[in-house]
Amino acid sequence: MRYRPDYYDEFVCIADKCKNTCCAQWEIDVDEVSLERFMKHPDIAEHVEDGCIVLKEDGNCPFLNEKGLCKMILKYGEDMLCDVCTDHPRYISEIGDDEFIGVGISCEAACDLILNRKEQFKLIPPLELPLVDRVFECEDSLTELLDSLSPDEASPADHAKLLKTFEILEPEWKLMLDKVIKQQVSAEARDSFIDSNLMKFKNLMGYFLLRHDNDFYLAAISSRIIAELCVANKMTMEDVARMYSAEIEYSDINCDLL
């Protein structure tokens, strides 16, 4: 059976209106069918090497124009894109014989869509998610549930020091972690931020639980770290969650380390 959250069908790419393009820094693996298609067009083939689109020195995709649009789409249409570009930020998680599809919060539009929901998402077709239900049933304090199911004695500074040993994609990410350490953000300040933004963190926890096979530890520590970064850097939760997802969630190495 294939399941999707009800917000999945609401997702729309905002293209050139996006402040954070997905057409930079990412490794772009080209599937075999698309590779065969690309090789028939010299203007595309010249940018492909060893089955990947070769990024420019600045980390941008060679097909990203100055207006934030895709030259490949403008010239050939969306059907020319390889699978990874067509699918992003959509994902598929396989659990047993079931598939769960959704949209990842490394995408600005998806992050805004998910975090700013006013009610708990539902799966289509219907399926019970007991851990997700427990998160959304919290009325005043989500941190009490986090502490009871996934206690963490590490300080915010400890979290930041750990993440600095991981693979780092953007230099800004390291600076954000440094601020958590320098300012000695307290667990109390972090927990207050979580409970003051209760619905957004419920949505965030629900997203992590859905995407990562009900891994409550990953959902809890990710939520804590995002809150710590928000407090230290005075950034919006949407901006921090998007960067966290890109740096941690979309790196198999970093997810395994976490």
PLY file of the C-alpha trace (Angstrom):
ply
format ascii 1.0
element vertex 258
property float x
property float y
property float z
element edge 257
property int vertex1
property int vertex2
end_header
0.00 0.00 0.00
1.19 3.55 -0.72
0.35 6.29 1.79
0.71 10.07 1.56
-0.02 12.93 3.99
-3.02 15.05 3.01
-0.79 18.09 2.43
1.20 16.22 -0.26
-1.26 17.20 -2.98
-1.06 20.87 -1.92
2.65 21.20 -2.66
3.61 23.50 -5.53
7.15 24.55 -6.47
7.49 28.35 -6.25
10.37 28.37 -8.79
11.99 31.82 -9.12
10.15 33.09 -6.01
12.23 30.73 -3.85
15.01 32.38 -1.83
16.89 29.09 -1.52
17.28 27.28 -4.81
17.48 23.49 -4.82
19.61 23.80 -7.98
22.87 24.33 -6.09
25.30 22.31 -3.94
23.38 19.03 -4.41
24.95 16.11 -6.25
22.71 15.49 -9.28
22.74 11.81 -10.26
21.18 11.18 -13.65
19.09 8.03 -14.07
19.85 5.79 -17.04
16.76 6.68 -19.07
17.39 10.41 -18.69
21.10 9.95 -19.40
20.29 8.36 -22.74
17.99 11.28 -23.50
20.59 13.86 -22.43
23.24 12.38 -24.71
21.13 13.28 -27.73
21.47 16.99 -26.93
25.06 18.33 -27.04
24.18 21.45 -25.00
23.11 19.15 -22.14
25.62 16.34 -22.66
28.58 18.69 -22.27
27.62 19.23 -18.62
27.30 15.51 -17.76
30.20 13.41 -16.51
30.24 9.95 -14.92
26.45 9.91 -14.77
26.17 13.23 -12.93
25.47 16.83 -13.92
28.71 18.70 -13.20
28.12 21.75 -11.01
29.80 25.08 -11.73
32.60 26.41 -9.52
30.09 28.39 -7.47
28.16 25.18 -6.75
25.22 26.07 -8.99
23.72 23.75 -11.58
24.90 24.81 -15.05
21.26 24.99 -16.14
20.24 27.50 -13.45
19.82 30.95 -15.00
20.19 34.38 -13.38
16.46 34.53 -12.64
16.48 31.25 -10.70
14.80 29.29 -13.48
15.92 26.10 -15.24
17.32 26.59 -18.74
16.54 22.96 -19.54
12.85 23.43 -18.76
12.69 26.75 -20.61
14.18 25.19 -23.75
12.87 21.62 -23.74
10.04 21.49 -21.19
9.75 19.67 -17.84
9.76 16.24 -19.48
13.47 16.70 -20.24
14.43 16.68 -16.54
16.05 13.65 -14.92
14.20 11.83 -12.15
15.99 13.47 -9.21
15.10 16.96 -10.46
11.52 15.99 -11.27
10.93 14.32 -7.91
12.62 16.75 -5.49
11.56 17.50 -2.77
9.31 14.47 -2.91
10.55 11.33 -1.20
9.56 7.68 -0.80
10.16 5.74 2.42
9.67 1.98 2.27
8.55 0.25 5.45
7.92 -3.45 4.98
5.56 -3.85 2.06
4.27 -0.27 2.38
5.48 2.98 0.84
5.15 6.41 2.43
5.55 9.42 0.15
5.88 13.05 1.18
7.74 16.30 0.60
10.99 17.17 2.40
11.47 20.34 4.42
14.83 21.16 2.80
12.52 22.83 0.26
11.38 26.30 1.32
7.85 25.86 -0.04
7.42 22.40 1.53
8.79 23.59 4.87
6.35 26.52 4.97
3.47 24.23 3.96
4.21 21.67 6.68
5.21 23.86 9.64
2.32 26.30 9.31
-0.52 23.81 9.24
-3.31 24.51 11.75
-4.29 20.89 12.35
-2.80 17.40 12.40
-2.15 15.87 9.00
-4.00 12.73 7.96
-2.72 9.89 5.82
-4.39 8.96 2.54
-5.63 6.23 2.62
-6.32 6.38 6.40
-3.76 4.74 8.71
-3.27 5.11 12.45
0.02 6.63 13.62
0.01 6.27 17.42
3.24 8.21 18.06
2.15 11.06 15.82
-1.20 11.12 17.65
0.60 11.40 21.01
2.56 14.40 19.76
-0.53 16.23 18.53
-2.46 15.42 21.71
-0.04 17.58 23.75
-1.97 20.62 24.91
0.58 22.81 26.71
4.03 21.22 26.80
5.57 19.14 24.05
8.90 19.11 25.90
7.40 16.99 28.69
6.63 14.29 26.12
10.13 14.60 24.63
11.69 14.25 28.08
9.59 11.21 28.95
10.11 9.28 25.70
13.56 10.52 24.68
15.48 12.09 27.58
18.67 13.90 26.62
21.32 14.95 29.16
23.49 16.67 26.52
23.51 20.47 26.53
22.70 22.60 23.46
26.43 23.35 23.20
27.15 19.62 23.20
24.73 19.16 20.32
26.38 21.95 18.34
29.89 20.62 18.99
28.79 17.20 17.79
27.27 18.55 14.58
30.45 20.49 13.82
32.21 17.12 13.46
29.72 16.07 10.75
29.92 16.71 7.03
29.09 20.40 6.46
27.53 21.62 3.22
27.16 25.39 3.75
29.65 27.63 5.62
26.71 29.47 7.20
25.71 26.25 8.96
29.00 26.15 10.88
28.56 29.80 11.93
25.07 29.01 13.21
26.41 26.13 15.30
29.19 28.35 16.66
26.60 30.80 17.98
24.91 28.08 20.02
28.27 27.29 21.63
29.34 30.89 22.15
26.04 32.02 23.65
25.74 28.92 25.84
22.06 28.51 25.00
20.32 26.83 27.92
18.05 23.82 27.77
15.43 25.94 29.55
15.51 28.59 26.81
15.28 25.88 24.18
12.33 24.15 25.84
10.55 27.48 26.30
10.96 28.18 22.59
9.51 24.77 21.69
6.46 25.18 23.92
5.95 28.76 22.73
5.76 27.51 19.15
3.75 24.43 20.01
1.86 23.83 16.76
4.91 24.33 14.56
6.90 21.82 16.60
4.02 19.34 16.56
4.04 19.64 12.77
7.81 19.26 12.72
7.76 16.18 14.93
4.96 14.68 12.85
6.99 15.21 9.69
10.11 13.53 11.12
8.13 10.60 12.51
6.36 10.04 9.20
9.51 10.28 7.12
11.82 8.28 9.39
9.77 5.23 10.35
8.53 6.54 13.74
12.10 7.16 14.96
11.20 9.19 18.03
14.83 9.74 19.02
15.66 11.32 15.65
12.50 13.44 15.76
13.18 14.60 19.32
16.85 15.48 18.98
16.22 17.16 15.62
13.48 19.32 17.14
15.69 20.25 20.08
18.61 21.21 17.84
16.39 23.29 15.56
15.04 25.15 18.60
18.56 25.75 19.94
19.65 27.20 16.60
16.58 29.43 16.45
17.28 30.83 19.92
20.98 31.46 19.28
20.67 32.88 15.78
17.34 34.69 16.12
16.23 33.11 12.85
12.77 31.93 11.87
11.95 28.31 12.53
11.25 27.83 8.82
14.75 28.98 7.82
16.49 26.87 10.47
14.43 23.74 9.80
15.11 24.01 6.07
18.87 24.29 6.65
18.84 21.48 9.20
17.09 19.19 6.74
19.57 20.01 3.97
22.61 19.54 6.21
21.52 16.52 8.25
18.43 14.83 6.88
19.60 14.77 3.26
23.03 13.37 4.12
23.04 9.61 4.71
26.40 10.02 6.46
25.10 12.66 8.86
21.85 10.81 9.57
23.80 7.69 10.47
26.15 9.69 12.71
23.21 11.34 14.47
0 1
1 2
2 3
3 4
4 5
5 6
6 7
7 8
8 9
9 10
10 11
11 12
12 13
13 14
14 15
15 16
16 17
17 18
18 19
19 20
20 21
21 22
22 23
23 24
24 25
25 26
26 27
27 28
28 29
29 30
30 31
31 32
32 33
33 34
34 35
35 36
36 37
37 38
38 39
39 40
40 41
41 42
42 43
43 44
44 45
45 46
46 47
47 48
48 49
49 50
50 51
51 52
52 53
53 54
54 55
55 56
56 57
57 58
58 59
59 60
60 61
61 62
62 63
63 64
64 65
65 66
66 67
67 68
68 69
69 70
70 71
71 72
72 73
73 74
74 75
75 76
76 77
77 78
78 79
79 80
80 81
81 82
82 83
83 84
84 85
85 86
86 87
87 88
88 89
89 90
90 91
91 92
92 93
93 94
94 95
95 96
96 97
97 98
98 99
99 100
100 101
101 102
102 103
103 104
104 105
105 106
106 107
107 108
108 109
109 110
110 111
111 112
112 113
113 114
114 115
115 116
116 117
117 118
118 119
119 120
120 121
121 122
122 123
123 124
124 125
125 126
126 127
127 128
128 129
129 130
130 131
131 132
132 133
133 134
134 135
135 136
136 137
137 138
138 139
139 140
140 141
141 142
142 143
143 144
144 145
145 146
146 147
147 148
148 149
149 150
150 151
151 152
152 153
153 154
154 155
155 156
156 157
157 158
158 159
159 160
160 161
161 162
162 163
163 164
164 165
165 166
166 167
167 168
168 169
169 170
170 171
171 172
172 173
173 174
174 175
175 176
176 177
177 178
178 179
179 180
180 181
181 182
182 183
183 184
184 185
185 186
186 187
187 188
188 189
189 190
190 191
191 192
192 193
193 194
194 195
195 196
196 197
197 198
198 199
199 200
200 201
201 202
202 203
203 204
204 205
205 206
206 207
207 208
208 209
209 210
210 211
211 212
212 213
213 214
214 215
215 216
216 217
217 218
218 219
219 220
220 221
221 222
222 223
223 224
224 225
225 226
226 227
227 228
228 229
229 230
230 231
231 232
232 233
233 234
234 235
235 236
236 237
237 238
238 239
239 240
240 241
241 242
242 243
243 244
244 245
245 246
246 247
247 248
248 249
249 250
250 251
251 252
252 253
253 254
254 255
255 256
256 257
